[in-house]
């Protein structure tokens, strides 16, 4: 099997119950533009990493640590990691 | 009283802090660049306001990873008082020296104006020169000052008397109208469990002489002089 490098996509979102003023502004702006039927808008961040890792489990462990230490503030944010 | 001011790339209130400290303590603080590994022995470490690292990722997140912060955290844990103003407060929560998080202001706008604060207690090293319950006027200048903590953490802060300052109206009520940024419980500043680390969004260092529009900020530095001289 050939070694392939990996890409991690990390989606950081505000936790439920945490007020998202930017999401609210987007919601209002969409409404102002005449787009009806948007119940809620929440804004988050997408972070992409090109990794040298070749082992998926090891990469997941490392990226999880990166999220906990820097990429997300777990007081207010959730994160989801996709590896490809 | 010897003090150190930590300077991060894009700190912009470091010199205001230095002027306030020199004026009130009588000793020029040591300015310590973020890439240094140790803070010189001192009685107070001040993390100044600004936009360290361009507020990339989250306000204060990058600065919290600066080399100097390892020693700031170690010294704070060994009992050296630390004062974080505005971006300094954001760095303190990102470093987990203080609980909670500072989020985008409720109305999204950058806020730059004078606000009224209530001094919650005056039995701390930071507030002995004020009266308990005194209402002072201090400027704010921030985009991310909306204090958030989990319900449990918030209750703990309140129960332990760790709210330092609250946004209030002219008669000292913490109303929604007096809350400029949406902070929970109108919180403008909090203490660590040890009461030796204080983070606040308003800028006391900007109001230390009549030429600057008032002197309500002096009390905080004068309190420190009294406690730490």
Interface residues (C-beta under 8 A of the other chain):
Chain A: X18 X19 X21 X22 X25 X70 X71 X73 X75 X76
Chain B: X57 X58 X61 X65 X93 X94 X99 X100 X101 X103 X104 X105 X106 X107 X108 X146 X148 X149 X150 X182
